[in-house]
Amino acid sequence: MKDEKSLFDDFEEKTPYWDYRVDNYASITVRDSKAILCSGPTEALYYSNAEISDGRFDDLPWEEKTFEAKIRMTDLHYGSAGWGFWNHSMVFDLSMPIWFIHLQSRGPYLFQGFFAQADTGFVPIKLYRGSLLIPSLLSRATGGAIGVTIYRSKPVFPDLDLREWHVYRVEWRSEKASFYIDDALIAVIPLSKRATSKARADVWIDNAVFGYNRRDAGQVYRHLTQENRSRSCVEVDYVKVY
């Protein structure tokens, strides 16, 4: 399943390799050769999360690797879901996500869609509503002063159906991350050098989007929790790191 250089899990059974995290109204099951991570129904004021990952804090196994997974979502819920690499920090100056991420909220929020994200750089793959034209121009003109850099305003794959099976691949290299869906190159995003250079493999679904406030006392991205009246799931056929 895992050696020092690679990982493969096709979820024939639930193994002790993964850290299985469940918060509040969420669940994780392994059946029919799939890992099924579900969130909901969820209360608006409380965080609910289902997540599998393979490292914590200073015990992170991967550096400049390729993450690949065959995944589908059952619904485009309010909150987030994603898969790829993350260094397990929500601190502004430390956090280093390199992943595909679904984000949707009921209220005003910059990101309403499915994105490739590396560090604080975003490329929209599919937008559910709204326009990123002005935020994209502003973020690039100011060098990311608004907290993110949006490298293009129009989605690169607007007809993508996340409820169908797709193979997602993230190639993490020293200065950039390349994102593929079904072997088609979707985005290339530059990387800055963060305080940590290692990360874990991560797949999750929850009921929160992430808030940025430069005056935040903890200097962390905060959960902005959402209500969902039904259950939504991420189904994972396999995960590979190599």
C-alpha positions as CSV (number, residue, x, y, z in Angstrom):
1,M,0.0,0.0,0.0
2,K,2.7,2.5,1.0
3,D,6.4,2.6,0.8
4,E,8.8,5.5,1.3
5,K,8.2,6.8,-2.2
6,S,4.6,6.0,-3.1
7,L,1.1,5.2,-1.9
8,F,-1.8,3.3,-3.5
9,D,-5.2,2.5,-1.9
10,D,-8.2,1.2,-3.8
11,F,-10.3,0.9,-0.6
12,E,-11.0,-2.8,-0.8
13,E,-11.1,-2.5,3.0
14,K,-10.7,0.1,5.7
15,T,-7.1,0.1,6.7
16,P,-5.3,1.7,9.7
17,Y,-3.1,3.8,7.4
18,W,-5.5,6.8,7.1
19,D,-6.4,9.2,9.9
20,Y,-10.3,9.1,9.7
21,R,-11.7,12.4,11.1
22,V,-15.4,12.9,11.7
23,D,-16.8,16.1,13.2
24,N,-20.5,16.3,14.2
25,Y,-23.0,15.4,11.4
26,A,-20.7,13.5,9.2
27,S,-19.6,9.9,8.4
28,I,-16.9,7.8,6.7
29,T,-17.5,4.3,5.4
30,V,-15.5,1.9,3.2
31,R,-17.6,-0.4,1.1
32,D,-17.9,-1.6,-2.5
33,S,-14.3,-0.8,-3.0
34,K,-14.9,2.9,-2.3
35,A,-14.2,5.3,0.6
36,I,-17.4,7.3,1.1
37,L,-17.1,10.6,3.0
38,C,-20.4,12.3,3.9
39,S,-21.5,15.5,5.5
40,G,-25.0,16.5,6.5
41,P,-27.7,17.3,7.1
42,T,-25.8,20.0,8.9
43,E,-26.7,22.8,11.3
44,A,-25.7,26.3,10.2
45,L,-23.7,27.3,13.4
46,Y,-21.7,24.1,13.8
47,Y,-18.8,22.5,11.9
48,S,-19.4,19.1,10.3
49,N,-16.5,17.4,8.5
50,A,-15.5,14.0,7.1
51,E,-11.8,13.7,6.1
52,I,-9.1,11.2,5.4
53,S,-5.5,12.2,5.6
54,D,-2.1,10.6,6.1
55,G,-0.2,13.1,8.3
56,R,-0.4,15.7,11.1
57,F,1.5,18.9,11.8
58,D,5.2,17.9,11.8
59,D,4.6,14.3,10.7
60,L,3.9,15.0,7.1
61,P,5.1,12.3,4.6
62,W,5.2,13.9,1.1
63,E,7.3,16.5,-0.7
64,E,7.1,17.4,-4.4
65,K,5.0,14.4,-5.4
66,T,2.0,13.6,-7.6
67,F,-1.5,13.0,-6.1
68,E,-4.0,11.2,-8.2
69,A,-7.5,10.1,-7.3
70,K,-10.7,8.9,-9.0
71,I,-13.6,10.8,-7.3
72,R,-17.1,11.9,-7.7
73,M,-19.4,14.1,-5.6
74,T,-23.1,13.2,-5.0
75,D,-24.2,16.9,-4.7
76,L,-22.9,20.4,-4.9
77,H,-23.6,21.3,-1.3
78,Y,-23.0,24.5,0.7
79,G,-19.5,24.2,2.2
80,S,-16.3,22.8,0.8
81,A,-14.9,19.6,-0.5
82,G,-11.5,18.8,-2.0
83,W,-8.6,16.5,-2.6
84,G,-4.9,16.9,-3.0
85,F,-2.0,18.0,-0.8
86,W,-2.1,20.1,2.4
87,N,0.5,20.9,5.1
88,H,-2.1,20.9,7.9
89,S,-2.0,24.5,8.9
90,M,-4.7,27.2,8.6
91,V,-2.3,30.0,9.6
92,F,-2.1,32.7,6.9
93,D,1.7,32.6,6.5
94,L,2.1,28.9,6.8
95,S,-0.9,27.3,5.0
96,M,0.1,25.5,1.8
97,P,-2.9,23.8,0.0
98,I,-2.2,22.2,-3.4
99,W,-5.6,20.8,-4.3
100,F,-8.8,20.8,-6.1
101,I,-11.5,22.5,-4.1
102,H,-15.3,23.0,-4.3
103,L,-16.6,26.1,-2.4
104,Q,-20.2,27.3,-2.2
105,S,-22.1,29.5,0.3
106,R,-25.5,31.0,0.7
107,G,-24.3,34.5,1.4
108,P,-21.8,36.8,-0.3
109,Y,-18.5,35.0,-0.9
110,L,-15.8,35.5,-3.5
111,F,-15.5,31.8,-4.5
112,Q,-18.6,30.0,-5.7
113,G,-17.4,27.1,-7.8
114,F,-14.7,24.5,-8.3
115,F,-11.1,25.5,-8.4
116,A,-7.5,24.5,-8.7
117,Q,-5.7,26.1,-5.7
118,A,-1.9,26.2,-5.0
119,D,-0.8,28.3,-2.1
120,T,-3.0,31.4,-2.3
121,G,-3.3,31.2,-6.1
122,F,-6.6,30.1,-7.7
123,V,-7.8,29.1,-11.2
124,P,-11.5,28.6,-11.6
125,I,-12.5,25.3,-13.2
126,K,-16.3,25.7,-12.9
127,L,-18.3,28.6,-11.6
128,Y,-21.7,28.1,-10.0
129,R,-22.6,31.8,-10.0
130,G,-21.1,35.2,-9.9
131,S,-18.2,36.7,-11.8
132,L,-14.5,36.8,-11.0
133,L,-13.6,39.4,-13.5
134,I,-13.0,42.4,-11.2
135,P,-11.5,40.3,-8.3
136,S,-9.1,38.6,-10.8
137,L,-7.9,41.9,-12.2
138,L,-7.6,43.5,-8.8
139,S,-5.7,40.5,-7.3
140,R,-3.2,40.4,-10.1
141,A,-2.7,44.2,-10.2
142,T,-2.0,44.3,-6.5
143,G,0.2,41.2,-6.3
144,G,-2.3,39.3,-4.2
145,A,-2.9,42.1,-1.7
146,I,-6.5,41.0,-1.2
147,G,-5.2,37.7,0.2
148,V,-5.4,35.6,-3.0
149,T,-4.3,35.8,-6.6
150,I,-6.9,34.7,-9.2
151,Y,-5.0,33.9,-12.3
152,R,-8.0,34.0,-14.7
153,S,-11.6,35.1,-14.5
154,K,-13.3,32.6,-16.8
155,P,-13.6,28.9,-15.9
156,V,-11.4,26.5,-17.8
157,F,-13.9,23.6,-17.7
158,P,-17.4,25.1,-17.3
159,D,-19.3,21.9,-18.3
160,L,-17.5,19.7,-15.8
161,D,-20.0,17.5,-13.9
162,L,-18.5,16.8,-10.5
163,R,-21.2,14.2,-9.9
164,E,-19.6,11.9,-12.5
165,W,-16.4,9.9,-12.0
166,H,-13.2,11.8,-13.0
167,V,-9.5,11.2,-12.5
168,Y,-7.9,14.2,-10.8
169,R,-4.1,14.6,-10.7
170,V,-2.0,17.2,-9.0
171,E,1.7,17.3,-9.9
172,W,3.6,19.2,-7.2
173,R,7.0,20.5,-8.1
174,S,9.4,23.0,-6.5
175,E,8.1,26.1,-8.2
176,K,4.7,25.2,-9.6
177,A,1.7,22.8,-9.4
178,S,0.0,21.4,-12.4
179,F,-3.6,20.2,-12.3
180,Y,-5.1,17.6,-14.6
181,I,-8.6,16.2,-15.0
182,D,-8.9,13.0,-17.0
183,D,-5.3,13.6,-18.3
184,A,-6.3,17.1,-19.6
185,L,-4.1,19.9,-18.3
186,I,-6.4,22.3,-16.5
187,A,-4.1,24.8,-14.7
188,V,-0.5,25.5,-13.8
189,I,-0.1,27.7,-10.7
190,P,3.2,29.1,-9.3
191,L,4.3,28.2,-5.8
192,S,6.0,30.4,-3.2
193,K,8.3,28.8,-0.7
194,R,6.4,28.3,2.6
195,A,7.8,27.6,6.0
196,T,7.2,23.9,5.6
197,S,8.0,22.0,2.4
198,K,6.1,18.8,3.3
199,A,2.4,17.9,3.1
200,R,-0.1,15.2,3.5
201,A,-2.6,13.6,1.1
202,D,-6.1,14.8,2.0
203,V,-9.7,14.3,0.9
204,W,-12.6,15.9,2.8
205,I,-16.1,17.2,2.7
206,D,-17.5,19.7,5.2
207,N,-20.1,22.5,5.7
208,A,-17.8,25.5,5.7
209,V,-16.1,27.9,3.4
210,F,-13.1,29.8,4.6
211,G,-12.9,33.4,5.7
212,Y,-9.9,35.7,5.5
213,N,-9.5,38.8,7.7
214,R,-6.1,40.3,7.8
215,R,-6.8,41.6,11.3
216,D,-7.7,38.2,12.7
217,A,-6.2,37.7,16.1
218,G,-5.0,34.2,15.3
219,Q,-4.0,35.0,11.7
220,V,-5.9,32.0,10.6
221,Y,-8.6,31.2,7.9
222,R,-11.9,30.8,9.8
223,H,-14.7,28.4,9.1
224,L,-17.9,30.1,7.8
225,T,-20.4,27.3,8.4
226,Q,-23.4,26.6,6.3
227,E,-26.7,24.8,6.8
228,N,-27.5,21.8,4.5
229,R,-30.8,20.1,4.6
230,S,-29.6,16.9,3.0
231,R,-26.5,14.6,3.0
232,S,-23.8,15.1,0.5
233,C,-20.8,12.8,-0.1
234,V,-17.5,12.4,-1.8
235,E,-16.9,8.9,-3.2
236,V,-13.3,7.9,-3.7
237,D,-12.4,4.9,-5.9
238,Y,-8.7,5.1,-5.3
239,V,-5.9,7.4,-4.2
240,K,-2.3,7.3,-5.4
241,V,0.8,9.3,-4.5
242,Y,3.9,8.8,-6.5
